[in-house]
Amino acid sequence: MERCGGELATVNDLDDDEEDILDIDDEKQKKRRKKSLDRSMDSDKYLEGQSMQRPPLFESDSFIYWKNRFETYVKSKDLDLWHVITNGDFQPIIQNPETKFDEVVPFEKQSDDLKRRLAKNNEAKMVIYNALPRKEYERIFMCNTTKEIWKTLLITYQGNSQVKDNKIDLLVQQYEQFVISEDESIDNAFARFNTIITSLKALDEDYSSKNYLIGNLKVHEMIIKKDSKIVKAKVEMKSLALKAKKESSDEEC
């Protein structure tokens, strides 16, 4: 066999060429598999609400948990967006310097700064849309503003003012009656207590840090008492063991 230039190609040369081609194909397949795996991992991150590029995916069964994470996400991106969600859309209004009255500015007369500000309205709405599954979108798609969407979600999953007050009363009762059971670990007790506090804070934004501090001191006191009981019990057991060992030694003598 001949190669370009008239050189004879040996069987070994052909085998080497075939191996090179196979190596290239293997490398291409590895790259394709890696890209596919990366896309899959990115998809899993989004589904779990862990991607910083997408808002946390809505969780109806853990609404307070989702609400807190969603609020933090939006605020980390743009405080203006959170303002639109909670207070309403920015309006194309400026004050007339002559009459001192607010006037609606036609689109063709809007400044670039005003247009950028008004664009926040749609950006805020899109953030919520990206967080909602289709089922929830069908619930809120008739809402005109982002504030209406947010209010609908709050009423649906957090309840109206009466339901909200009832939930707060129940949590306050759990807070006031909180105790650590004998067979409960300290870590588990803290986690259970923090769940109550976090839920209270989410339902009642006026719930002060002072109350939180008092609550922590309350749990801390319980833990100290429990620790002292555990230490006392260990000392008593050790004392009994030493006593039993001494009595056994006396009997042998």
Secondary structure, DSSP 8 states (H G I E B T S, - for coil): -B-TTS-B--HHHHHHHHHHHHHHHHHHHHHHHHHHHHHHHHHHHHHTT--SSS-----STTHHHHHHHHHHHHHHH-HHHHHHHHH----SEEE-TTT--EEE--GGG--HHHHHHHHHHHHHHHHHHHHS-HHHHHHHTT-SSHHHHHHHHHHHHH--HHHHHHHHHHHHHHHHT----TT--HHHHHHHHHHHHHHHHHH-TT--HHHHHHHHHHHHHHHHHHHHHHHHHHHHHHHHHHHHHHHHHHHH-
